[in-house]
């Protein structure tokens, strides 16, 4: 859950058939593969003030990850993702961090798929859990690789496809656990004499509009993440884990199913932060290769339609 755990570090997110799209894997089929992502920012928002810091230069994040989707049935999928993350600042004395970040596990259920007008309406319910798999340093923003909280995400999603064109809308609520840092006191808007940090919950909304066939998906994406609480970075200070971190991103995603090799797909994408609060104005790109393994005793399918 790199996007959720690392807002100030980057805008990266594991991409492919995901918890946020309207694609279902066929029963007893496993789609698995690897992704690479890069994100960088120089300007950031300190509260609502947009600025840069010459002691940081450009803060960049690289990610390599493995992710997969398995079809328990055509209406129920289980998904997983695990990224290895490395951060770097091009200026100053702060050292970057690297390591395994958070394991994400998802259940994706499609209770309804029906004809509506000349198109198809699909409704999804999605639940996810992410948790850290290494003891990485969390109190080191903006160069930590994550926030080290355990996150529970509940999402509702609706997709409508008319011919080869589709619109997908989703909304999520994210519950985040408290975390422990390596100091006995810290200051937010008041002094806290404890090593425990209460993490504010968050909401996320996505709008996807694009073109989808059995061979290709091309979509434009608008997403918003809003922290329900927190506080602003104080002037010339480092960010803190429980800061209010809001961001709006625009981007594109592409997926191509290779005709010559059934089951092989290539994905690519990019996004840009157009508005934010206590986050970096990141430009991000990613790509990956995935392959479908069938355990159903028949030929794999590479269809991209919602009723996959």
N, C-alpha and C positions, 0 to 999 in steps of 0.2 A: 504494500500500500504506500508506495513511495510518494505519490502525489499528496496523500493525506498527512504523512509523517514528516515531510520535509519541505514545507511551504516556503520558508525563508531561504532554503538552500537552492531550490530549483523548481521548475514546473514539470519535471519529468514524470511520466507515468508508464507503467508497463502496458503495451498495446498488443492487440491481436483480437481474437474472439474473447470478449471480456465481460465483466460484470455489468458494464454500462451500455452494451449494444443489444440489438434485438435479434441475435443469431443464436440458434440452439444446435448443439451437437447431436447427431443421430445416436440411437441406442447402441451401446457397446462399442462406440467409436471413441478413440482417444486422440485429441489434437495436442501435440506437444512441440515446443520449439524454444529458440533463444532469441533475445532482443538485445539491442545496444541503443543507448540514448546519451545525448549530450545536452547540457543546458548551461547557459552563462548569463550573468547580469553584471552591470557596472553601476547603474542607477538603482536606487531603492527608495521606498517610502518610509520615512521616520515619522510615524503617525500619519498625518496627511501631507507632510512636507516631503517633496521629492528632492533627492540630493544624491551625491556620490561621496565616496571616502577614498582619498588617495592612499591611505594606509592599507586598503584592501585591493585596490585596482579592480580587476575582473574576477569575480567569484564563479568558478565553474564546477560542474558536477558531471561525472561520467558514471554510467550504470551499465552493467551487463546482468541479464536476468534469465531465468528459466520459468516458463509458465505453461500451463496445460488445462485442457477441458475434457471431461469424460461424460458421456451420455449415459446416465442411469436409465433414463427413458427419453422419448422425444420431447417430453414436457418437463423433465427434471435433469439438470446438469450440475456437476460439482467442478469447481475451478480452483486452481492454486497458482501462486506466483511467489518467487523469492529472488530479490535483487542483491547484487554485490555493488556497493557504491564507493566512489572515491571523490573527494572534494579537494579544491585547490584555490588559493588566492594568488593573483599574479604580482602583488606588491605587499610590502610590509613584512612582519616577522611571524605572523600566525601560520602554523603548520596545518596542512590539510589532513583529513582523516580518511580511512578506508576500512572496509569490512562488510560482512553480511549484515543486512539491515533487518527487515521485518517479513515474516512469512504471512501471506494472505490466503485465507480459505473462504470459499463462497459456495452457497447453494442458490441456484437460479431456477425459478419455477414459472411455467407459463400455464396459468389456469384457464385462460380463455384465448381462443383464436377463432374469428368468425368473419364471414363476408359482411361488408358494410358498403353499400353503394356499389361502385365498380372496383373497390379495393378490399384489402384485408386488414382487419383490426386485431392486434395482439396485445394482451395485458400480461405483465410480469411482476412477480414478487421476488425480491433478492435480499439475502441476508449474508453478511460477511463478518469475519473475525480476523484481525491482524495482531501480531505480537512479535516482540523482538526475539531474535534467535542468537544474538551475541551481546556481550556486555560492553557495547560501544559507549564512548563518552557522549552524554546527551547535553550537558550544560556547557556548550561550546559553540553556540550559534554565532555567526552563520556558517561555520565549517564543520559542525557535527553532521553525521550522516542520517540522523533521525531524531525523534523526540522521545523514543523508548516507552511510549504509552501503549497499552492494549486498547484496541478500538473495536467497537461493535457498530456495524453499519446496517441500517434497514432502508431499503429502497423500493419505491413503486415506479413502474415504467410502462408507458403506453407507446405502441408503434402503429403507424398506419402506412401501408404500402399501396400505391396506385400505379399499376403497371410496373415500371422499373424505378419509380421515384418514391421516396419514403420520407417520413418525418418521425423522429423519436424524441419523446419528452420524458424526463425522469427527475425525481426529487428524492433526496436522501437525508436521513438524520443520523449523526455520528455521535456515539457515546464514548468518551475517552476516560481511561482510568487515571488516577493520581500516579505520579512518578516520584522517585527518590533521587536526589542529587548529592554530590560529594562535598557538601558544606552544611553547617549547622544553622545558618541564618541567611536570609536574603531579603531584598527590598523590592516591592512592586509599587503600589501606591501607599504602602505602609510596611512596617517591619514585621517579618515572620521569623520567629525563633524555632525553626524546624527544618529538617531536610526533606520534608514532603511538600510536593507542589501539586495543587489542585488544577487539573487541566480543564479548560472550558470545552463544552460540547460544540458541535458545529452542524451546519446544514450545507448541502451541495445540490445545485440544480444544473441540468444539462439539456441543451437543445441540439439535435443533430438533424441536418437536412441533406439529402444526397440522392445518389443513383446506385441501385443495387440489382445485380443480376447473378446468375450462377457462376459467372466468371470474374466479375469485378465489383468492388465497392469503392465509391468515391464520395466523401462526405465533408461538409463544413460543420464546425463545432463551435458552440458558444457555451461556456461553463462559468459557474460562479460558486465560490466557496466563501462562507461567512462564519466566523467564529462567534459563538453566542456568549460573549463575555470577554474577559481579558483586559489589557491596558496597553497604552501606546509606549513605544520605545522613548525613553527620555533623551533629551538633546545630547548628542555626541556620546551616547552610551551603546553598549552591545545589546542586541536583541535578547529576550528571555523566553523560555519555553512556553509560558502561559500568556504571552502577548496576544492581543487581538491581531489575527492574521487573516485579512480579507483579500480576495483576488478575483478578477474577472479575466478569463482567457478566451481568445479566439484561435481557431486552428483548422487544420485539414488532416484527414486520415485517408489512406489508400490501401486497398488489399486486392491482390491479383492471384487467382488460382491458376497455376501453370497447366496449360492444356496438355503438354507432352508427358507430364508426370502426374498421374491421378493422385490426389491427396496432398500435393505440395503447394504451399501458398507463400507469397512474399508480401510483407506489410511495410509501410512507411508512413511517416506523419511529422507534423510540426505544429507548435503553438507559440503564442506570444501573449504576454501579460499586458493588457491594455489599461487596467486600473487596479489599484491595490492600496493596502494599508499595512504597514510594518512587514512588507515582503519585498523581494527583489523584482525588478522589471525584467523577467527572464525571457530569452528566446531559446526554444528547445526543439530538437529534432530527434527522431528515433526510427529504427528499422528492425526487421527481424525475418526469420525464416521458420515456417511451421510445416509439420507433416502429420497426416491423419493415419493412425493405425486402427484397423478394424478387427474386433474380436467377435464379430457377429456371423462369421462364416460366409460373407458375401462381399462383393466389391465395395470399396470405400466410396463415399460421396463427397463432392466438393461444392455442393450447392450453397449459395449464400442467402437463400430465401428464409424468412422467419420460421417456416414450418420444416426446417431442415431435419 
